[in-house]
Amino acid sequence: MRLLVLVLNKVDKLEDILSEFLNSEISGATILSSTGMARVLSGREDNEEIPLFGSIRSFLNPAHRESKTIFAAMREEQIPVAVAAIEKVVGDLSRQDVGVVFTLPIDFVKGIPNL
């Protein structure tokens, strides 16, 4: 069993992704609002002293204030299906400022039926 984590920058695509999950028989996701480190530090007054943030500030989308983080426990064989569902909605995740997806092993779960 795996925990799929998607940090979605294109928050307007959230409902479409969840619909694709349901169409792919993936259910039980939890969604949290989140903010990335670069976004938080880019608002600091002393960020000029941090070379990385001084140089990437121009690339940050000012309208992108928060992300949505989706957590979904699923069977190993569902991972490629879930990633395909995500990329069907947002396009290639390797493009800048789309999002990040990764999985983690789950060694114990209780309270999730049918897993």
KAGI-V494767 format. One record per backbone hydrogen bond with DSSP energy under -1.0 kcal/mol. NH is the residue of the N-H (numbers start at 1). CO is the residue of the C=O. If there is no record, write none. Layout:
nh = {NH & NH}
co = {CO & CO}
//
This chain:
nh = {2 & 3 & 4 & 5 & 6 & 7 & 8 & 9 & 10 & 11 & 13 & 14 & 17 & 18 & 19 & 20 & 21 & 22 & 23 & 24 & 25 & 26 & 30 & 32 & 34 & 40 & 41 & 42 & 44 & 47 & 49 & 50 & 54 & 55 & 56 & 57 & 59 & 60 & 64 & 65 & 67 & 68 & 69 & 70 & 71 & 72 & 74 & 78 & 79 & 82 & 83 & 84 & 85 & 86 & 87 & 88 & 89 & 90 & 91 & 95 & 100 & 102 & 104 & 106}
co = {74 & 104 & 72 & 102 & 70 & 100 & 68 & 98 & 98 & 9 & 10 & 11 & 13 & 14 & 15 & 16 & 17 & 18 & 19 & 20 & 22 & 21 & 71 & 69 & 67 & 36 & 37 & 38 & 41 & 44 & 46 & 47 & 50 & 51 & 52 & 53 & 56 & 56 & 61 & 63 & 34 & 8 & 32 & 6 & 30 & 4 & 2 & 75 & 76 & 78 & 79 & 80 & 81 & 82 & 83 & 84 & 85 & 86 & 87 & 92 & 7 & 5 & 3 & 1}
//
